[in-house]
Amino acid sequence: MTKKIKVLTLSDHPLSPSGVGSQTKYVCEALLNSGKFSIISLGGAMKHVDYTPKMVEPYNEDWKIIPVDGYGTPEMIRSVLRTEKVDILWFMTDPRFWGWLWQIENEVRPLCPMVYYHVWDNKPYPMFNKNSYDSTDYIATISKVTDDIVKTVSPSVSSLYIPHAVDSRIFKPTTEENIRKFRDDSLPEQDREKVIFFWNNRNARRKQSGTLIWWFKEWLDKRNLHDKAQLIMHTDPKDPHGQDLDHIIRHLGLDDSRAVLVSKQKVSPQQL
C-alpha cells in the first residue's frame, strides 16, 4: 500500500463558517478525496469548549482536527512535526498572524516544505513582506493581484495562482420552477417580483457593508428603482467590529420602502 502524504494545516478551524475556515475545508476535502493524503489540522481562531482532538467523518483517521488557541505555538509545531513525521506544512490567512512561524522556518524547512495560501489584494507592492515570502517554500496565491505581488516582491519563491473555490454541489444554477417556489414560500407578496441582490458576509468595517448600502441607494436613485429592486443583507447589523446598519438604513430613508432588508437569524447551510 502506498504511503499517504501527511499534511499539517494551520488556519481557522476547518469546520467553522469563516471564509478562511471554509476554504481550508475545501482544500482538505479535495486532498482527502484523492486518496493520496492524510491531514492533521490545528483548528484555531475561535473559542473552544473542548480541546479534545477529533476525527472528521467520513475520513476518520485520515483527518484529525486539534483545537488550539490562536493558531498554535512554536512548541506545538515542533512537537507535531517530529512525532507525526509530517510531509508538508500548509498555512493560511493574513501574514500578520504568522510572524512566529516564519521565525522558526530554519527549524521547520529541513523537516518539511512550508506552503502558504496567501492573499494581498492591494498595491503598492508590500516589500515589507519579502522576508516572510522568502522564508516560504511555496506560495499559492488566491488572486491575480496577489500573484503579481508575490512574483514581484519575491521572484525567487515558487508560486502558483490558485483562486478561491466554492462547493459546486451547493453553488450551482437551479431551475426557474425552484426559484419561483422559493420566492413564493419565502418572500411577502410585494417583494416577489423585485430584482433581489443577496449579500452574505460579516458586518466588519473592512467588508464595507455600510458603504454598500450607500452605493445601493445611489443606484436606486439614479435608475428610479426603489420599488423594483431590493438588497437583502444576511449579517449582524450591530456587529461590534462593523457599522450600525440599522441606523444607516433609517438615515437613508430605506426602511419604509423595504429597499434594504437585514436577515440576522442563523439558518442552515442548505437553506442559505
Protein Blocks (a to p, Z undefined) as FASTA:
>chain_A
ZZddddddddddfkbcbfklmmmmmmmmmmmmnopaccddddehiacfblcdcdddfklm
mpccdddehjbpfklmmmmmmmnopabdcdedjfklmmmmmmmmmmmmmmoccddddddf
bdcddfklmmmmmmpfbdcdfbfklmmmmmmmmmmbccddddddddfklmccddfklmmm
mmmmmpcfklmmpccddddddddfklommmmmmmmmmmmmmnopmlmgccdddddfkbfk
lccfklmmmmnopmmnomaccdfbdcdfklZZ
